[in-house]
């Protein structure tokens, strides 16, 4: 009987350690994924400010998925590329981009450090690097983001960022993977 009690105590201690380890993991994830809203009367520039801060603070490659890009963000991405930061953009096919946005698409194609890949299935906005990712509806259009009420998912957890990078890679043509 004492052998069984010893076994149960050892098992109990092992289970307590596993529970503690799990609690530590859960606590470390708190704040790594957040949901916020943008738009409306009091937060109409929130998402634009967040994106601009992200673009200007990134010191490594920026990856972007967006159906279209306006003049404002074309200028901001051009400035970032001039700092030597590579930018990879997945956007809609040229034929699906509204005509007023085609000049910005063409301008981005000519900028060193900016690579553009088209994909006809792009219908959301995502920006990410190795530290952070933003995901929402909409596109990289300042006025559209200002007027829209969107749910913004911000991710900082490394495992989730790797999954996002894998999803991003699946959107690339096979020769770029």
C-alpha positions as a Markdown table, in Angstrom:
| # | Residue | x | y | z |
|---|---|---|---|---|
| 1 | Unk | 0.0 | 0.0 | 0.0 |
| 2 | Unk | 2.8 | 2.4 | 0.8 |
| 3 | Unk | 4.3 | 1.8 | -2.7 |
| 4 | Unk | 1.0 | 2.8 | -4.3 |
| 5 | Unk | 0.9 | 6.0 | -2.1 |
| 6 | Unk | 4.4 | 6.9 | -3.3 |
| 7 | Unk | 3.4 | 6.3 | -6.9 |
| 8 | Unk | 0.3 | 8.5 | -6.5 |
| 9 | Unk | 2.3 | 11.3 | -4.8 |
| 10 | Unk | 4.9 | 11.2 | -7.7 |
| 11 | Unk | 2.1 | 11.2 | -10.2 |
| 12 | Unk | 0.3 | 14.1 | -8.4 |
| 13 | Unk | 3.6 | 16.1 | -8.4 |
| 14 | Unk | 4.1 | 15.5 | -12.1 |
| 15 | Unk | 0.5 | 16.6 | -12.9 |
| 16 | Unk | 0.9 | 19.7 | -10.8 |
| 17 | Unk | 4.0 | 20.6 | -12.7 |
| 18 | Unk | 2.2 | 20.1 | -16.0 |
| 19 | Unk | -0.7 | 22.3 | -14.9 |
| 20 | Unk | 1.8 | 25.0 | -13.8 |
| 21 | Unk | 3.6 | 24.8 | -17.1 |
| 22 | Unk | 0.3 | 25.1 | -19.0 |
| 23 | Unk | -0.8 | 28.1 | -16.8 |
| 24 | Unk | 2.6 | 29.8 | -17.6 |
| 25 | Unk | 2.0 | 29.2 | -21.3 |
| 26 | Unk | -1.5 | 30.7 | -21.2 |
| 27 | Unk | -0.2 | 33.7 | -19.2 |
| 28 | Unk | 2.5 | 34.3 | -21.8 |
| 29 | Unk | 0.0 | 34.4 | -24.6 |
| 30 | Unk | -2.2 | 37.0 | -22.9 |
| 31 | Unk | -1.8 | 40.2 | -25.0 |
| 32 | Unk | -0.2 | 38.4 | -27.9 |
| 33 | Unk | -3.4 | 38.5 | -29.9 |
| 34 | Unk | -5.8 | 41.4 | -29.7 |
| 35 | Unk | -9.0 | 42.5 | -31.4 |
| 36 | Unk | -9.7 | 46.2 | -31.9 |
| 37 | Unk | -12.1 | 48.3 | -33.9 |
| 38 | Unk | -11.3 | 51.2 | -36.2 |
| 39 | Unk | -13.5 | 53.8 | -37.8 |
| 40 | Unk | -16.4 | 55.6 | -36.5 |
| 41 | Unk | -16.4 | 59.2 | -35.2 |
| 42 | Unk | -13.8 | 58.8 | -32.5 |
| 43 | Unk | -11.4 | 56.3 | -34.2 |
| 44 | Unk | -11.5 | 57.3 | -37.9 |
| 45 | Unk | -7.7 | 57.5 | -38.2 |
| 46 | Unk | -6.8 | 54.8 | -35.8 |
| 47 | Unk | -6.0 | 52.0 | -38.3 |
| 48 | Unk | -4.2 | 54.4 | -40.6 |
| 49 | Unk | -2.0 | 55.6 | -37.7 |
| 50 | Unk | -1.3 | 52.0 | -36.7 |
| 51 | Unk | -0.3 | 51.0 | -40.3 |
| 52 | Unk | 2.0 | 54.1 | -40.7 |
| 53 | Unk | 3.7 | 53.4 | -37.4 |
| 54 | Unk | 4.2 | 49.8 | -38.4 |
| 55 | Unk | 5.6 | 50.7 | -41.8 |
| 56 | Unk | 8.0 | 53.3 | -40.4 |
| 57 | Unk | 9.2 | 51.3 | -37.5 |
| 58 | Unk | 9.9 | 48.1 | -39.4 |
| 59 | Unk | 13.6 | 47.4 | -39.9 |
| 60 | Unk | 13.2 | 44.2 | -42.0 |
| 61 | Unk | 11.0 | 43.0 | -44.8 |
| 62 | Unk | 7.4 | 44.0 | -44.8 |
| 63 | Unk | 4.8 | 41.6 | -46.3 |
| 64 | Unk | 1.5 | 43.0 | -47.5 |
| 65 | Unk | -1.7 | 41.5 | -48.8 |
| 66 | Unk | -4.2 | 44.0 | -50.2 |
| 67 | Unk | -6.6 | 44.2 | -53.1 |
| 68 | Unk | -5.4 | 47.7 | -54.0 |
| 69 | Unk | -3.1 | 50.5 | -52.8 |
| 70 | Unk | -3.8 | 54.3 | -53.0 |
| 71 | Unk | -1.5 | 57.2 | -53.6 |
| 72 | Unk | -0.9 | 57.9 | -49.9 |
| 73 | Unk | 0.4 | 54.4 | -49.1 |
| 74 | Unk | 2.3 | 54.2 | -52.4 |
| 75 | Unk | 4.3 | 57.2 | -51.3 |
| 76 | Unk | 4.8 | 55.7 | -47.8 |
| 77 | Unk | 6.0 | 52.4 | -49.2 |
| 78 | Unk | 8.3 | 54.2 | -51.6 |
| 79 | Unk | 9.9 | 56.1 | -48.7 |
| 80 | Unk | 10.3 | 52.8 | -46.8 |
| 81 | Unk | 11.9 | 51.1 | -49.8 |
| 82 | Unk | 14.3 | 54.0 | -50.1 |
| 83 | Unk | 15.5 | 53.3 | -46.6 |
| 84 | Unk | 16.5 | 49.8 | -47.9 |
| 85 | Unk | 13.6 | 47.9 | -46.4 |
| 86 | Unk | 12.4 | 45.2 | -48.8 |
| 87 | Unk | 8.6 | 45.0 | -49.4 |
| 88 | Unk | 6.7 | 42.1 | -50.8 |
| 89 | Unk | 3.1 | 42.9 | -51.9 |
| 90 | Unk | 0.5 | 40.4 | -52.9 |
| 91 | Unk | -2.4 | 42.3 | -54.6 |
| 92 | Unk | -5.3 | 41.6 | -56.9 |
| 93 | Unk | -4.7 | 40.9 | -60.6 |
| 94 | Unk | -4.1 | 44.1 | -62.6 |
| 95 | Unk | -7.5 | 43.6 | -64.4 |
| 96 | Unk | -9.3 | 43.5 | -61.0 |
| 97 | Unk | -7.7 | 46.7 | -59.7 |
| 98 | Unk | -10.0 | 49.7 | -60.2 |
| 99 | Unk | -8.7 | 52.0 | -63.0 |
| 100 | Unk | -7.9 | 54.9 | -60.6 |
| 101 | Unk | -5.5 | 52.7 | -58.7 |
| 102 | Unk | -3.6 | 51.3 | -61.7 |
| 103 | Unk | -1.0 | 54.2 | -61.8 |
| 104 | Unk | 0.0 | 53.5 | -58.2 |
| 105 | Unk | 0.3 | 49.8 | -59.0 |
| 106 | Unk | 2.5 | 50.7 | -62.0 |
| 107 | Unk | 4.6 | 53.1 | -59.8 |
| 108 | Unk | 5.2 | 50.4 | -57.2 |
| 109 | Unk | 6.3 | 47.9 | -59.8 |
| 110 | Unk | 9.2 | 50.3 | -60.8 |
| 111 | Unk | 10.6 | 50.8 | -57.3 |
| 112 | Unk | 13.7 | 48.9 | -56.2 |
| 113 | Unk | 13.1 | 46.8 | -53.1 |
| 114 | Unk | 9.4 | 46.4 | -53.9 |
| 115 | Unk | 8.2 | 43.1 | -55.3 |
| 116 | Unk | 4.6 | 42.7 | -56.4 |
| 117 | Unk | 2.8 | 39.4 | -57.0 |
| 118 | Unk | -0.7 | 39.3 | -58.2 |
| 119 | Unk | -3.4 | 36.9 | -57.0 |
| 120 | Unk | -7.0 | 37.0 | -58.1 |
| 121 | Unk | -8.2 | 35.9 | -54.7 |
| 122 | Unk | -7.0 | 38.8 | -52.6 |
| 123 | Unk | -9.9 | 40.4 | -50.7 |
| 124 | Unk | -8.5 | 41.4 | -47.3 |
| 125 | Unk | -5.8 | 43.5 | -45.8 |
| 126 | Unk | -2.8 | 42.0 | -44.0 |
| 127 | Unk | 0.5 | 43.5 | -43.1 |
| 128 | Unk | 3.2 | 41.6 | -41.2 |
| 129 | Unk | 6.9 | 41.2 | -40.4 |
| 130 | Unk | 8.7 | 38.8 | -38.0 |
| 131 | Unk | 7.4 | 40.6 | -34.9 |
| 132 | Unk | 3.8 | 41.6 | -35.6 |
| 133 | Unk | 0.9 | 41.1 | -38.0 |
| 134 | Unk | -2.3 | 43.1 | -38.6 |
| 135 | Unk | -5.3 | 41.5 | -40.3 |
| 136 | Unk | -8.7 | 43.1 | -41.3 |
| 137 | Unk | -11.0 | 43.6 | -44.2 |
| 138 | Unk | -10.5 | 46.5 | -46.6 |
| 139 | Unk | -7.5 | 47.5 | -48.6 |
| 140 | Unk | -4.4 | 49.8 | -48.2 |
| 141 | Unk | -6.5 | 52.9 | -49.0 |
| 142 | Unk | -6.3 | 55.8 | -46.5 |
| 143 | Unk | -9.7 | 57.2 | -47.2 |
| 144 | Unk | -11.4 | 53.8 | -47.3 |
| 145 | Unk | -9.8 | 52.8 | -43.9 |
| 146 | Unk | -10.8 | 56.2 | -42.4 |
| 147 | Unk | -14.4 | 55.7 | -43.3 |
| 148 | Unk | -14.7 | 52.0 | -42.5 |
| 149 | Unk | -15.5 | 50.4 | -39.2 |
| 150 | Unk | -13.3 | 47.3 | -39.2 |
| 151 | Unk | -12.2 | 44.6 | -36.8 |
| 152 | Unk | -8.4 | 44.6 | -36.6 |
| 153 | Unk | -6.7 | 41.5 | -35.4 |
| 154 | Unk | -3.2 | 42.2 | -34.1 |
| 155 | Unk | -0.9 | 39.2 | -33.6 |
| 156 | Unk | 2.5 | 39.1 | -31.9 |
| 157 | Unk | 2.8 | 35.4 | -30.9 |
| 158 | Unk | 5.7 | 33.8 | -32.8 |
| 159 | Unk | 3.9 | 30.5 | -33.5 |
| 160 | Unk | 0.9 | 32.4 | -35.1 |
| 161 | Unk | 3.3 | 34.6 | -37.1 |
| 162 | Unk | 4.9 | 31.5 | -38.5 |
| 163 | Unk | 1.4 | 30.3 | -39.6 |
| 164 | Unk | 0.7 | 33.6 | -41.2 |
| 165 | Unk | 4.0 | 33.5 | -43.0 |
| 166 | Unk | 3.1 | 30.0 | -44.3 |
| 167 | Unk | -0.4 | 31.2 | -45.5 |
| 168 | Unk | 1.3 | 34.1 | -47.2 |
| 169 | Unk | 3.8 | 31.7 | -48.9 |
| 170 | Unk | 0.8 | 29.7 | -50.2 |
| 171 | Unk | -0.4 | 32.8 | -52.0 |
| 172 | Unk | 2.9 | 33.1 | -53.9 |
| 173 | Unk | 3.5 | 31.4 | -57.2 |
| 174 | Unk | 5.3 | 28.1 | -56.8 |
| 175 | Unk | 8.6 | 29.5 | -58.2 |
| 176 | Unk | 8.7 | 32.1 | -55.4 |
| 177 | Unk | 8.0 | 29.7 | -52.4 |
